[in-house]
Amino acid sequence: MRRIGLLLIASAAFAQSPPAPLAFEVATVKPSPPLDLDAVRAGTAHMGTKIDASRVDIGEASLFRLICTAYRLRPYQLSGPAWLRTTMYDVQAKLPAGVAADKLPEMLRTLLTERFALKTHRETKDQPVYALVVEPGGIKMKASAPEPPPPALPPGAPKPVETSLLSLEGNVKIVRTAQGATVEMPDGEISGKLRVTPVGGAAQATRLHLESSGTTMKSFAAMLSVGVVDRPVVDKTGLTGAYEVALDISFEDMWNAAGRAMNARPGGPVGAGAPAPPDSIIFQSIGNLGLKLEPRKLPLELLVVDRAEKTPTAN
């Protein structure tokens, strides 16, 4: 009996408490002021996420969007009351010394728990989706070859402008040239390079031409799921290779997709957004690849919001 008692004491002495969750060094959360449409048009509105050294500035963000970022979810993976999408907040915070910016979701999760009393659970439900399948005639895509080195710039040509961002997909690098832009997301679910070119020139363009190299069908389905069509897309092609993929998307569909992705205020400059109809350019482009989207119901895991306070606790 004495030996058992000593073992219990020794276990208690050496037991380690779980590490404290990551948290911002300091943070303020406030309701967003009324949206200034003139500032939006001028590109000066306080919107989006900016990280400058150790400072984080999030403007005009719905709680829905903050939860998606904190838990690394796509919008269709979160279920909760309607007000989560329509009540906006501004968040300003400081990263602790030595903590990288890619830990933002974990720190944001702690903030939501402490300030909004957020409580959630996970469950799996059958949801309307599109199954990405191969047309009976087979695919019309080429397998990707190794990425060639970028061509040398002509003498006197302006150098490409590179921008690095932090998003739900991870670290994003955007390289802009006079011809268009290339988007790279090396550590996210949507991998490969995405080249974006306005059709008909930047001034007169009504659509964008997208070319993606080294694209798996799982990655392609994830790309389509980010507000491009009206349902989540699940890869059911059975294809395991990487392909050259080309798509066209109209500015109207892109604008609507941005509205859905941003969960903007009703009546704002970017509204809730209508889904791309089945006869739209994007569906035609998918068909040109020898692929199609079949409506189905499949089980998807959801994060369900059980409780969240609309008014955050004092800063």
C-alpha positions in Angstrom: 0.0 0.0 0.0 2.9 2.4 0.9 4.5 1.7 -2.5 1.2 2.6 -4.3 1.0 5.8 -2.4 4.6 6.7 -3.3 3.8 6.0 -7.0 0.8 8.3 -6.9 2.8 11.1 -5.3 5.6 10.7 -7.8 3.1 10.8 -10.7 1.5 13.9 -9.4 4.9 15.6 -9.0 5.9 14.9 -12.6 2.6 15.4 -14.2 2.5 18.4 -16.6 -0.5 20.6 -17.0 -1.6 21.1 -20.6 0.1 24.2 -22.3 -1.9 27.4 -22.3 -3.7 28.2 -25.5 -2.0 30.7 -27.8 -3.3 34.2 -27.3 -2.6 37.7 -28.4 -0.4 39.8 -26.1 -3.2 42.5 -26.2 -6.3 42.8 -28.3 -9.3 45.2 -28.7 -12.6 44.2 -30.3 -15.2 46.8 -31.3 -18.3 46.9 -33.4 -17.5 48.3 -36.9 -18.7 51.8 -37.6 -21.2 52.3 -40.5 -19.8 51.4 -43.8 -18.5 54.4 -45.8 -19.3 53.6 -49.5 -17.1 56.5 -50.7 -14.1 55.0 -48.8 -14.9 51.6 -50.3 -14.9 53.0 -53.8 -11.7 54.8 -53.1 -10.0 51.7 -51.7 -9.4 53.3 -48.3 -12.1 51.5 -46.3 -11.1 49.7 -43.1 -11.7 46.2 -44.4 -9.8 42.9 -44.6 -6.8 41.6 -42.6 -3.4 43.4 -42.4 -0.4 42.1 -40.6 2.5 44.5 -40.1 5.3 43.1 -38.1 3.6 42.1 -34.8 0.5 44.2 -35.3 -2.8 42.6 -36.6 -5.6 44.8 -37.9 -8.9 43.2 -39.0 -11.6 45.5 -40.3 -15.3 45.0 -41.1 -15.3 41.3 -40.3 -18.4 39.3 -39.5 -18.2 36.9 -36.6 -18.9 34.2 -39.2 -15.7 35.1 -41.0 -13.7 35.3 -37.8 -14.8 31.9 -36.8 -14.0 30.5 -40.2 -10.5 31.9 -40.0 -10.0 30.8 -36.4 -11.0 27.2 -37.2 -9.6 27.1 -40.8 -13.0 26.4 -42.2 -14.7 27.2 -45.5 -18.1 29.0 -45.2 -20.1 25.8 -46.0 -18.4 24.1 -43.0 -19.9 26.4 -40.4 -23.5 26.4 -39.1 -24.9 29.1 -36.8 -27.5 31.8 -36.4 -28.0 34.4 -39.2 -26.6 37.3 -37.2 -23.1 35.8 -37.3 -23.0 36.9 -40.9 -24.4 40.4 -40.6 -22.9 41.9 -37.4 -19.4 43.4 -38.1 -16.4 43.9 -35.9 -13.0 45.5 -35.9 -10.1 43.7 -34.2 -6.7 45.1 -33.4 -4.2 42.9 -31.7 -0.5 42.4 -31.0 1.3 39.2 -31.6 3.4 37.9 -28.7 7.2 38.1 -29.1 8.5 35.1 -31.0 5.1 33.9 -32.3 4.8 33.7 -36.1 1.9 35.3 -38.0 0.8 31.9 -39.3 -0.4 31.2 -35.7 -3.1 33.9 -36.1 -6.0 31.3 -36.3 -5.0 29.7 -33.0 -4.8 33.1 -31.2 -8.1 34.2 -32.8 -9.7 31.1 -31.5 -8.7 32.0 -28.0 -10.0 35.6 -28.5 -13.4 34.3 -29.6 -13.7 32.0 -26.6 -12.8 34.8 -24.1 -14.6 37.8 -25.7 -17.6 36.2 -27.3 -18.1 33.2 -25.0 -18.0 31.1 -28.2 -19.0 27.4 -27.7 -19.2 24.9 -30.6 -19.4 21.3 -31.4 -18.8 19.2 -34.5 -21.3 17.0 -36.3 -21.6 15.3 -39.7 -24.7 15.9 -41.8 -25.8 15.1 -45.3 -25.5 18.3 -47.3 -26.3 19.4 -50.9 -23.0 19.3 -52.8 -21.6 19.0 -56.4 -19.7 15.8 -57.2 -16.8 16.6 -59.6 -16.9 13.7 -62.1 -15.4 12.8 -65.4 -17.6 13.2 -68.5 -18.4 9.9 -70.4 -16.0 11.1 -73.2 -13.1 11.4 -70.9 -11.0 14.3 -69.7 -9.7 17.0 -72.0 -6.9 18.2 -69.8 -3.1 17.7 -70.2 -1.0 16.3 -67.5 1.3 19.0 -66.0 4.9 19.1 -67.1 7.6 20.4 -64.7 7.2 24.1 -64.2 9.7 26.0 -66.6 11.8 28.8 -65.2 10.3 32.3 -65.7 11.3 34.0 -68.9 13.9 36.7 -68.8 12.5 40.3 -68.7 13.2 42.4 -71.8 15.6 45.3 -71.3 13.9 48.2 -69.5 10.7 46.2 -68.6 9.3 46.9 -65.2 10.0 44.2 -62.6 7.1 42.1 -61.4 5.5 43.3 -58.2 5.4 40.6 -55.5 2.9 40.7 -52.6 2.7 38.3 -49.7 -0.5 37.8 -47.8 -1.8 35.6 -45.0 -5.2 34.0 -45.7 -7.3 31.0 -44.8 -5.3 29.1 -47.4 -2.0 29.8 -45.7 0.8 32.0 -47.1 -0.2 33.5 -50.5 2.3 35.1 -52.9 0.9 37.3 -55.7 3.2 38.3 -58.6 1.7 41.1 -60.8 3.0 41.9 -64.3 1.6 44.0 -67.1 -0.1 40.8 -68.6 -1.8 39.7 -65.4 -1.1 38.0 -62.1 0.2 34.7 -60.8 -1.1 33.4 -57.4 0.9 30.8 -55.5 -0.4 29.1 -52.3 2.3 26.5 -51.6 1.2 25.4 -48.1 -2.6 25.5 -48.5 -5.2 23.1 -49.7 -5.4 24.8 -53.1 -1.9 24.1 -54.4 0.0 25.0 -57.6 0.2 28.2 -59.5 -2.9 30.2 -60.7 -2.4 32.6 -63.5 -5.1 35.3 -63.9 -5.5 37.3 -67.1 -8.2 39.7 -68.1 -9.9 38.8 -71.4 -9.9 41.7 -73.8 -7.4 43.8 -71.9 -7.6 45.2 -68.4 -9.8 48.2 -69.3 -12.5 46.4 -71.5 -12.4 43.0 -69.9 -15.7 41.4 -68.8 -14.2 38.1 -67.7 -11.0 36.6 -66.3 -9.1 33.7 -67.8 -7.6 31.5 -65.1 -4.9 28.9 -65.8 -3.6 26.6 -63.1 -0.6 24.2 -63.4 0.2 21.2 -61.3 -3.5 21.0 -60.2 -4.9 17.9 -58.6 -8.6 17.3 -58.7 -8.9 17.6 -55.0 -7.3 21.0 -55.3 -9.6 22.0 -58.2 -12.7 21.0 -56.2 -11.4 23.1 -53.3 -10.9 26.0 -55.7 -14.5 25.8 -57.0 -15.9 25.5 -53.4 -14.6 28.9 -52.4 -17.8 30.7 -53.4 -17.5 30.1 -57.2 -20.6 27.8 -57.4 -23.6 27.6 -55.1 -22.6 24.3 -53.3 -19.4 22.7 -52.0 -17.6 20.6 -54.6 -16.3 17.1 -53.7 -13.8 15.3 -55.9 -15.3 12.1 -57.2 -13.2 11.8 -60.4 -10.8 9.1 -59.2 -8.0 11.0 -60.9 -4.7 11.1 -59.0 -2.5 13.1 -61.3 -1.8 16.8 -61.7 -3.2 18.7 -64.7 -3.2 21.9 -66.6 -6.6 23.5 -65.9 -8.0 26.5 -67.7 -11.2 28.3 -66.7 -13.1 31.5 -67.6 -15.2 33.3 -65.0 -17.2 36.5 -65.6 -16.8 39.6 -63.4 -20.5 39.2 -62.4 -19.9 35.7 -61.1 -16.6 36.8 -59.5 -18.3 39.7 -57.8 -21.1 37.5 -56.5 -18.5 34.9 -55.3 -16.6 37.7 -53.4 -19.9 38.7 -51.7 -20.5 35.2 -50.5 -16.9 34.7 -49.4 -16.8 38.0 -47.5 -20.2 37.6 -45.9 -20.7 41.4 -46.3 -23.5 43.4 -44.9 -26.8 43.2 -46.8 -27.1 46.2 -49.1 -23.4 46.9 -48.9 -21.1 47.3 -52.0 -20.6 43.6 -52.0 -23.8 41.9 -51.3 -24.6 38.3 -50.3 -24.2 37.4 -54.0 -26.2 35.1 -56.2 -24.7 31.7 -57.2 -23.3 31.1 -60.6 -26.2 29.5 -62.7 -25.6 26.1 -64.4 -25.4 27.7 -67.8 -22.8 30.3 -66.7 -19.3 30.7 -68.2 -17.8 28.8 -65.2 -19.9 25.7 -65.8 -19.2 25.8 -69.5 -15.5 26.0 -68.8 -15.7 22.9 -66.5 -17.4 21.0 -69.3 -14.5 22.0 -71.7 -12.1 20.1 -69.4 -14.1 16.9 -69.8 -15.5 17.3 -66.3 -19.0 18.1 -64.9 -20.7 18.9 -61.6 -23.4 16.5 -60.5 -25.8 17.6 -57.7 -25.8 15.1 -54.9 -26.2 14.8 -51.1 -23.1 13.7 -49.2 -22.0 13.7 -45.6 -19.9 16.8 -44.6 -18.4 17.6 -41.2 -19.7 20.9 -39.8 -18.7 23.1 -36.9 -22.0 24.1 -35.2 -22.1 27.3 -33.1 -24.0 26.5 -29.8 -23.5 29.9 -28.2 -21.9 33.3 -29.1 -22.5 36.7 -27.5 -23.3 39.5 -29.9 -21.6 42.1 -27.6 -18.0 41.2 -26.8 -16.7 41.6 -23.3 -14.8 44.8 -22.5 -11.3 45.3 -23.8 
